């Protein structure tokens, strides 16, 4: 399982989020200034359920007066996108990743502007719209990046 921590506020320093994340695991990747990715594999003994782990992350952030958005998912990309997109705590069960991302606006994928503009000209507005496109057709138009978009 992966966790994403994001601060919607410009005030907290990136190192404050990293310090918070390292209270839970040494496997932390900072995407300056935010979000922060946590590799949470193997923490089931301390927090038996993702809900308990998520609440512990939120409580630790609150204790430090950090405004955070927390997402837990079995995919690192899903955890990061949802942490940047959804307020509060979001927990995505295994297998529900596509459904969790589908309604989010296209810009949450943080694509290069040129790619996003092309997809918008095609009438696509959400991540789910992109996911429904055939990978082969995207590969023909975007090269190797096309199927990657669908996998995201």
C-alpha positions in Angstrom: 0.0 0.0 0.0 1.1 3.5 -0.7 0.2 6.8 0.9 0.1 10.2 -0.5 0.3 13.4 1.6 -0.4 16.7 0.1 -0.8 20.1 1.6 -3.3 22.4 -0.2 -1.9 25.3 1.8 1.2 27.0 0.5 2.4 27.6 4.0 3.7 24.2 5.3 7.3 23.5 4.3 7.9 20.4 2.3 10.3 19.2 5.0 7.4 19.3 7.5 5.5 16.8 5.3 8.6 14.6 4.9 9.2 14.6 8.7 5.6 13.6 9.3 5.9 10.8 6.7 9.1 9.5 8.2 7.3 9.0 11.5 5.5 6.2 9.8 8.1 4.7 7.4 11.6 5.4 6.2 10.5 4.8 2.6 9.5 8.3 1.7 9.7 10.1 -1.6 9.3 13.9 -1.6 7.9 15.6 -4.7 8.8 19.1 -3.8 7.0 20.9 -2.4 4.1 18.5 -2.3 2.9 15.8 -2.4 4.9 13.2 -0.5 4.7 9.5 -1.3 5.0 6.9 1.5 5.6 3.2 0.8 3.5 1.6 3.5 4.1 -2.0 2.8 4.6 -4.1 5.9 2.9 -1.7 8.4 0.0 -4.1 9.0 1.2 -5.1 12.4 1.0 -1.5 13.7 -2.1 -0.5 11.9 -4.2 -3.6 10.9 -6.5 -1.8 8.5 -5.9 1.0 6.0 -8.6 3.0 7.8 -6.6 2.9 11.1 -3.4 3.9 9.3 -5.1 6.7 7.4 -6.6 8.1 10.6 -3.2 7.9 12.3 -1.7 9.9 9.5 -4.4 12.5 9.7 -4.1 12.7 13.5 -0.3 13.1 13.3 -0.7 16.0 10.7 -3.3 17.6 12.9 -1.1 17.4 16.0 1.6 19.3 14.0 -1.0 21.9 12.8 -0.5 20.8 9.2 -3.3 21.0 6.8 -3.1 17.8 4.7 -4.9 15.7 2.3 -4.2 12.0 2.7 -4.8 9.2 0.3 -4.1 5.5 0.7 -4.1 3.1 -2.3 -2.4 0.0 -3.7 -1.0 2.1 -6.6 1.5 4.9 -6.0 0.1 7.0 -8.9 -3.5 6.6 -7.5 -2.3 7.6 -4.0 -0.5 10.7 -5.3 -3.3 11.9 -7.7 -6.0 11.4 -5.0 -3.9 13.2 -2.3 -3.6 16.2 -4.6 -7.3 16.0 -5.5 -9.4 15.1 -2.6 -9.7 16.9 0.8 -9.5 14.9 4.0 -8.7 11.2 4.0 -9.3 9.0 1.0 -8.8 5.2 1.1 -9.1 3.2 -2.1 -9.5 -0.6 -1.8 -7.5 -2.9 -4.1 -9.3 -3.1 -7.4 -11.2 0.2 -7.0 -8.5 2.4 -8.3 -10.0 3.1 -11.7 -13.4 4.0 -10.2 -11.8 6.3 -7.7 -9.9 8.3 -10.4 -12.6 8.2 -13.2 -14.6 11.3 -12.1 -11.5 13.5 -11.5 -10.8 16.3 -14.0 -8.2 15.6 -16.6 -5.7 18.2 -15.2 -5.2 16.1 -12.1 -3.0 13.8 -14.2 -0.5 16.7 -14.5 0.1 16.0 -18.2 2.2 18.2 -20.4 0.0 21.1 -21.5 0.3 20.1 -25.1 -1.1 16.6 -24.4 -3.9 17.9 -22.2 -5.0 20.4 -24.9 -5.1 17.6 -27.5 -7.3 15.4 -25.2 -9.6 18.4 -24.5 -10.0 19.0 -28.2 -11.1 15.4 -28.5 -13.9 16.2 -25.9 -12.3 14.4 -23.0 -12.8 16.1 -19.6 -12.1 13.4 -16.9 -9.6 10.7 -16.2 -12.3 8.2 -16.8 -12.7 9.6 -20.3 -9.1 8.8 -21.1 -9.3 5.4 -19.5 -12.1 4.4 -21.8 -10.0 5.1 -24.9 -8.3 2.1 -26.7 -4.7 1.8 -25.7 -3.8 1.0 -29.3 -5.3 4.1 -30.7 -3.5 6.2 -28.1 -0.2 4.5 -28.9 -0.7 5.4 -32.6 -1.2 9.0 -31.7 1.1 9.5 -28.7 3.6 6.7 -29.0 4.6 4.9 -25.8 3.0 7.6 -23.7 -0.5 6.6 -25.0 -0.9 3.2 -23.3 0.8 4.7 -20.2 -2.1 7.1 -19.9 -4.6 4.3 -20.0 -2.6 2.4 -17.3 -2.5 5.4 -15.1 
